[in-house]
Amino acid sequence: ARSVAGTTGEDIVEGCALLGPESALVGRFFPFYPPRKVNLQTWLAGWLSRGCSAIATMNFQKMYGSDAWHHQMIYGVSDNGVYATNGQDVFSYEELLVGLESPSILAIRAADVLRCDPFDAECCDGIDSRWRDLAVCKQCEELKKSKEAGEQVAAHVFIPAAYTAGIAIFAPKDSPAAQQLREASELPMK
């Protein structure tokens, strides 16, 4: 449900490819988590100056405490930061990296979890290993016990998210930039 809700950065790239031969773009997704050793300004400026476009997939929960991950189309960079649409924003590089250097985790409000009917915490860890690794079953059981005992409850339950923090780059299909995009190395880990 919430774990796979929405569109991932990889989905955006795949959607572009599904347009088939009519597609005028070639796309590639570059994950930023685990954190990468990259000068974000130089890297983005390099792609944008070749006529490419970019869409960032960021964890707005980590950036602002909001209730979602978010996509932002990037249209420029300067010493001031990264210029993005979907709301006209200028992100500082430090601010943007908070959302980009984020694990694939979604924080679900405790009140939303407690409203689940049926409340079946045990099934959570059976979904896949990522759910077991985050001990989602244990988080839910502790949340329910605290609520029933009238104690302070955790604010959130953390579940795996389908999202991967990163940036999708798109180049005109028959351009030199498209070939460079296909051949570009993955960003090195920090």
C-alpha positions as CSV (number, residue, x, y, z in Angstrom):
1,A,0.0,0.0,0.0
2,R,1.9,3.1,1.2
3,S,5.2,1.2,0.7
4,V,4.7,1.1,-3.1
5,A,2.4,4.2,-3.6
6,G,3.4,6.7,-6.2
7,T,5.9,6.8,-9.0
8,T,9.6,6.2,-8.5
9,G,12.4,7.9,-10.4
10,E,13.1,4.6,-12.1
11,D,9.4,4.5,-13.2
12,I,9.8,7.9,-14.8
13,V,12.7,6.6,-16.9
14,E,10.9,3.4,-17.8
15,G,7.8,5.4,-18.7
16,C,9.8,7.5,-21.1
17,A,11.2,4.3,-22.7
18,L,7.7,2.8,-23.1
19,L,6.9,5.5,-25.6
20,G,8.9,3.4,-28.0
21,P,10.6,4.6,-31.1
22,E,8.5,7.7,-31.0
23,S,10.2,8.8,-27.8
24,A,12.5,11.7,-28.3
25,L,14.4,11.1,-25.1
26,V,16.8,8.7,-23.5
27,G,16.7,8.5,-19.7
28,R,18.9,7.1,-16.9
29,F,18.5,7.1,-13.2
30,F,21.4,7.8,-10.9
31,P,20.8,6.7,-7.3
32,F,22.3,9.0,-4.6
33,Y,21.9,6.5,-1.7
34,P,24.1,5.2,-0.3
35,P,25.7,8.7,-0.5
36,R,27.8,9.4,-3.5
37,K,31.1,11.2,-4.0
38,V,30.0,13.9,-6.4
39,N,30.1,17.7,-6.7
40,L,26.3,18.1,-7.3
41,Q,26.7,21.5,-8.9
42,T,29.3,20.5,-11.4
43,W,27.6,17.2,-12.2
44,L,24.2,18.7,-12.8
45,A,25.6,21.7,-14.7
46,G,27.5,19.3,-16.9
47,W,24.3,17.5,-17.9
48,L,22.1,20.6,-18.2
49,S,24.7,22.3,-20.4
50,R,24.5,19.4,-22.8
51,G,20.8,20.0,-23.3
52,C,19.6,17.4,-20.8
53,S,16.8,17.7,-18.3
54,A,16.8,16.3,-14.8
55,I,14.2,15.1,-12.3
56,A,15.2,14.6,-8.7
57,T,13.4,12.0,-6.4
58,M,13.9,13.2,-2.9
59,N,12.7,12.3,0.6
60,F,10.7,15.3,1.7
61,Q,10.1,13.6,5.0
62,K,13.8,13.9,5.9
63,M,14.0,17.4,4.4
64,Y,10.9,19.0,5.9
65,G,9.0,16.5,8.0
66,S,6.3,16.3,5.3
67,D,4.3,13.2,4.5
68,A,5.9,12.1,1.3
69,W,8.7,11.6,-1.1
70,H,8.6,14.1,-4.0
71,H,9.8,14.6,-7.6
72,Q,11.2,18.0,-8.7
73,M,12.2,18.9,-12.3
74,I,15.5,20.6,-12.2
75,Y,16.0,23.4,-14.8
76,G,19.1,25.2,-13.6
77,V,22.0,25.4,-11.2
78,S,24.1,28.3,-9.9
79,D,26.2,29.2,-6.9
80,N,22.9,29.9,-5.1
81,G,21.7,26.3,-5.5
82,V,19.5,24.1,-7.7
83,Y,16.5,25.6,-9.5
84,A,13.4,23.3,-9.6
85,T,9.8,23.3,-10.6
86,N,6.7,21.6,-9.1
87,G,6.6,24.5,-6.9
88,Q,9.2,27.2,-7.9
89,D,12.1,26.4,-5.6
90,V,15.8,27.1,-5.2
91,F,17.3,24.4,-3.1
92,S,20.7,24.9,-1.5
93,Y,23.1,22.0,-2.4
94,E,23.2,21.0,1.3
95,E,19.4,21.0,1.5
96,L,19.0,18.9,-1.6
97,L,21.5,16.4,-0.5
98,V,19.5,15.8,2.7
99,G,16.7,14.5,0.5
100,L,19.0,12.7,-2.0
101,E,21.2,10.9,0.5
102,S,18.2,9.1,2.1
103,P,17.5,5.4,2.5
104,S,14.4,4.0,1.0
105,I,12.3,4.4,4.1
106,L,8.8,5.9,4.6
107,A,7.6,7.2,7.9
108,I,4.0,6.3,8.6
109,R,2.2,8.4,11.3
110,A,1.3,6.3,14.3
111,A,-2.3,7.4,14.2
112,D,-2.6,6.0,10.6
113,V,-1.1,2.7,11.6
114,L,-3.4,2.3,14.6
115,R,-6.4,2.9,12.4
116,C,-5.5,-0.2,10.2
117,D,-8.3,-2.7,10.2
118,P,-7.5,-5.5,10.6
119,F,-4.4,-4.6,12.6
120,D,-2.1,-7.5,11.7
121,A,1.4,-6.6,12.7
122,E,2.7,-10.2,12.3
123,C,2.1,-10.2,8.6
124,C,4.4,-7.2,8.1
125,D,7.7,-9.0,8.5
126,G,6.5,-11.7,6.0
127,I,6.2,-9.2,3.2
128,D,10.0,-9.4,2.4
129,S,13.4,-9.1,4.0
130,R,13.3,-5.3,4.0
131,W,10.3,-5.3,6.3
132,R,12.0,-7.8,8.6
133,D,15.2,-5.7,8.6
134,L,13.3,-2.7,9.8
135,A,11.4,-4.8,12.3
136,V,8.1,-3.4,11.2
137,C,6.2,-6.1,13.1
138,K,7.9,-5.2,16.4
139,Q,7.4,-1.5,15.8
140,C,3.6,-2.0,15.2
141,E,3.3,-4.3,18.2
142,E,5.1,-1.9,20.5
143,L,3.0,0.9,19.2
144,K,-0.3,-1.0,19.9
145,K,0.9,-2.0,23.4
146,S,1.9,1.6,24.3
147,K,-1.5,2.9,23.1
148,E,-3.4,0.2,25.0
149,A,-1.4,1.0,28.2
150,G,-2.1,4.7,27.8
151,E,1.6,5.4,27.4
152,Q,3.3,7.8,25.0
153,V,3.4,6.2,21.6
154,A,6.1,6.6,18.9
155,A,5.3,9.3,16.3
156,H,5.9,7.0,13.4
157,V,6.4,3.4,12.1
158,F,9.1,3.1,9.5
159,I,8.5,0.9,6.5
160,P,10.4,0.2,3.3
161,A,9.6,2.5,0.5
162,A,9.7,1.7,-3.2
163,Y,11.5,5.0,-3.8
164,T,15.2,5.4,-4.4
165,A,16.6,8.8,-3.8
166,G,18.4,10.1,-6.9
167,I,18.3,12.0,-10.1
168,A,17.0,10.9,-13.5
169,I,18.8,12.5,-16.4
170,F,17.1,12.8,-19.9
171,A,18.9,13.6,-23.1
172,P,17.5,14.1,-26.7
173,K,17.6,10.6,-28.3
174,D,20.0,11.1,-31.1
175,S,22.3,13.7,-29.4
176,P,25.9,13.3,-28.3
177,A,24.5,13.7,-24.8
178,A,22.4,10.6,-25.2
179,Q,25.5,8.5,-26.0
180,Q,27.4,10.1,-23.1
181,L,24.4,9.3,-20.8
182,R,24.5,5.6,-21.9
183,E,28.2,5.4,-21.3
184,A,28.4,7.4,-18.0
185,S,29.8,5.6,-15.0
186,E,27.7,5.1,-11.9
187,L,28.4,7.8,-9.3
188,P,31.1,6.5,-6.9
189,M,30.2,5.8,-3.3
190,K,31.5,8.2,-0.6
